Amino acid sequence: MAQIKDVAKRAGVSVASVSRVLAGHTGVTEATRQRVLEAVQAMDYRPDLAARRLRSRRTDTVGLIVSDIRNPFFTEVSRAVEDMAYQNRMRVILCNADENPEKEALYLDLMRDENVSGVILSPSLPTLAHFRIQDYPFPVVLVDRCDRETTADAVVLDNTDSAYRLTIHLIEQGYRRIAFIYGATSATGRQRQEGYVTAMATHGLETLTQAVPATVDAARIAASELVQGSLFPDALMGSNGLILLGLVEALREARLQFPEQIGLAGFDDLPWTRLVEPGITVIAQPTYDIGQATIELLLQRIAHPSQSVRRVVLRGELRERGSSVRRKDATL
């Protein structure tokens, strides 16, 4: 295996010159740079990344810790982060925390050991409750999940406003007993629940909410209990794509048609929401933009550690489809 001294000998330069070329420094001539790069290619030289980490406090690696990789939202965010990292010649360490604070802590320790340049984190509620940016030796940008009082760079959706607009849409379509099922483990679910409650209160309507683990099965079970209970809802709302899918499964099992017998709406414009007849009304998140904005914010923080804390809030788009058409017996 070729070593850096072998590359230097073949190129006819010093080891220091080879190091400067590989590090992208400008203090070498173009002729020297070309000889070094040609020697690297000819000898199939691979830098010793472990040694480089020991010599420098910065690596070309960022960490991405998502709460549930099965959630299509985080799959798309991860794609955007990786795309942007690739363009900036950086690598990504992807970790799936499964909404588990212990796994989050384990992976954050891993990021310390790997000496990453920065971390993108979608924290669970327990982690967010005790989050302090000064506890970490690297920059951290929060994605999707952030409390108003959290002092850290973050990229989020306008969660409260989006849920408010979605609820108002259902109310304007004549639905009154609207049940909202939301994720129990994230600030996002809680903020969307706040928007729902505000919208219902604005029209003097009673709220019906249930917090569940953000899984298809948990949402299906919760929705099944609701539609089999004494207070049959006019409409169901889900706080993310996995929960919304669980609501659809529950209605299928109960042989309930939407919107003929019950309205339906939720978050995340996933492909299946357009294929299920007559189409499901959703808040579409600019998911790729969220991931892209998050790593851009992280790269800016890495380059300028003392800049002021920034929060990027992106707007969701209400996409009306057949699942929430106006009730025939609606009176406003």
C-alpha positions, 0 to 999 in steps of 0.5 A: 500500500502506497504511503504519502512519502511514496507519493512525494518521491514519485511527484518529486516534491516534499511530503509537506507539499503533498499534504498541502495539496490533499488538504486543498491549501493554496500555497502550492503552484499549479504545476506541483498540484498536478504532479501530486494529483497524478502521482496519487492516481497512479499509485492509488494512494488513500489518505490515512483518515484516522491519522488526519483526525488525530492531527486536526480537530475538524473532520469532513464528516457530519452526523445525522441522528433521526428519530425514525428512519421508517418515517418517509419524512426522515427518509427524504430529509436524509436524502437532502442532507446527503446530497448537500454533503456530497456537493461539499465533499463531506461524509454523513454518519446516519443513525436511527434513534427509534424515538429512544433517548438512550439511543440518542445519547449513545449516538451523540457520544459516538459523534464525539468519538468520531470527532465530527464537524457537526450534528443534525438531530431530530430529538425526542421530547426527553432529549429536547427537554434537557438539550443545551447546545453548550454540552456538545463539542460540535455544532448541533442543528435541530431538524423538525423538532424544536421548542420555542425556548430552545436556544439552538439553530433549527429548521422546522415547519410552521407546525401550529399554524399548519394544523390550525389551517388544516382543522379550519379547512375541516370545520369550513367543510361542515365537520364538527366532531373532529378527532386529532391523533398525534405523536406522543414522543415529539415536540412536532406532534405537540405543536400540531395539537396546539394548532388543532385546539386553537382552531376548535376553540375559535369555533366553540367546538369540543376537542378530542385528542389522543397522543400515541406512539408515532407508528401505524399500528398505534394509530390504527388501534386508537382510531378503531377505538374512536369509531367504535365508541359512543362519540363517533367523530365526523372526521379524523386527523393524523399528525404525520404520515405514519399515523395517517396511514394507521387511520386509513387502515382503521377505517378500512377495517371498520368498512367506513367510507370517506368522506361519505361516512367520515372525513379524513385529513393529515400531514405529509403528502406521500404518494399513497395519499394521492392513490387512495380514492378519492385522495386524502387531504394533507398538509404537504411539507417541503421535506427536501427543502427542510433537509437542505436548509438544515445542512446549509445552516450546519455548514454556516455554523461550522464556518462561523461558530460565533454567529447568532442562533438562527431558526428557519421556519418553512410553510406547509401547503394545504392540498385539498382532496376528496377525503374532506369534501363538504358534508351534505348535511353541513350547516354553517 
